[in-house]
Amino acid sequence: MSMLAHLLSRFVKNGRLTVLHHDGGRESFGSGTGGPDVTVKLHDAKVQRELFFNPELASAEAYMDGRLTIENGGKVLDLLTLFSVNRTGLGSHPVQQALRKVWRALKRRHQANKVGQAAANVSSHYDHPRAFYELWLDETMSYSCAYFERPDVSLRDAQVAKMRHIAAKLRLEPGMTVAEIGSGWGGLATYLAAVCDVHVTAINVSPDQLAASKDRVEKAGIADRVTFFEKDYRELTGRFDRVVSVGMMEHVGVSHFDDYFSTVKRLLNDGGYAMIHAIGRMSPPGTTAPFIRKYIFPGGYVPALSEVFASTERTGLWVDDCEVLRLHYYWTIKAWRENFEAVRDQVVAMQGERFARMWEFYLAAVELGFLHGSNMVYQLLLSDTRDAVPVQRDFITAAEAALKPRETRLPWSST
């Protein structure tokens, strides 16, 4: 039995994986029940060795390069679903256990996001042409977990509901000042300025996103209420009534959590508080998957809540509220993947076949991480004092109801 066959025989228990080798050989693994039936073809002998030693990274790279293809009309989602429903078996193999020990030992090095390096890491993912993201994101250009009141809500409505939910938690009054750490394409800043009549100071380290954001608020006629800066979060100064950060903490790195929360604390006015929205895991501390770390989010890390709360303890912040969103990101990424599939030919024309395959693999992998894995999204309300946030949560629902009629002010057609 080959090394790869030995690994797959221990790994694939649910569903079936049929492997067509480059020399004409054929092997099947799995029970045929409890998972998809997938056939892959390996186009050279080297792929077999690479898959044995690092299957998570090698399968992605081989798929990107066309050295591993999915046969019989199957999609990469089918292959990754098979991986997902058999994940426990992969982790129990001695070679994979040894790999994980190495990754854990290098965890802090992989996440050493100093000021300049943090900007370079963000640029590697977000500074693709804006037109690429416009192909498959909704018209709000939101690239973070939406908030689904029902699974069948449209992606646009779910993203607006996320902004409403955040704004309600912030309990904003006209004229307040808000610092936004990690502003994306400016969707949330636009919502807060247009709907809540507040002044937003937003920072980002992606020049392309900043340029698009500035254009958006100018077209919306709210440029006097939103100011964008190209800054690392550690470089932001001033004091604000509220601080908000969506989809940013995943890029900080566990060794910089204290810097991040200390910055949040330093930016708050007396009596102010912050709202943090980020991806986390319900499992113990771990590492970033090698494919995601190398190709998608270098320097990124999805923390365990124990790591997050340990840092808020060290920095002296009250965790006034914690909400865990479980399936919401699964529904979000499923919509993105389906949108991406619908425009795949346009992506290839714009970015090339290998890039399209990389993003197919990425979107399918993270979708399944929120369906079968330990990933979720959490929202924290943080303050320096115990009474900055109302002590009962019903204020959130009441504020959402008040905000919704005012959303006619939103200029999404200006994206």
Buried (B, 14 or more C-beta within 10 A) or exposed (E): EBEBBEBBBBBBBBBBBBBBBBEEEEBEBBEEEEBBBBBBBBBBEEBBBBBBBBBBBBBBBBBBBEBBBBEEEBBBBBBBBBBBBBBEBBEEBEBBEEBEEEBEEEBEEBBEBEEEBBBEBBBBBBEBEBEBBBBBBBBBBBBBBBBBEEEEBEBBBBBBBBBBBBBBBBBBEEEBBBBBBBBBBBBBBBBBBBBBBBBBBBBBBBEBBBBBBBBBBEBBEBBEBBBBEBBBBBEBEEEBBBBBBBBBBBBBBBBBBBBBBBBBBBBBBEEBBBBBBBBBBEEEBBBBBBBBBBBBBBBBBBBBBEBBBBBBEEBEBBBBBBBEBEBBBBBBBBBBBEBBBEBBEBBBEBBEBBBBBBBBBBBBBBBBBBBBBBBBBBBBBBBBEEEBBEEEEEBBEEBBEEBBEBBEBBBBEBB
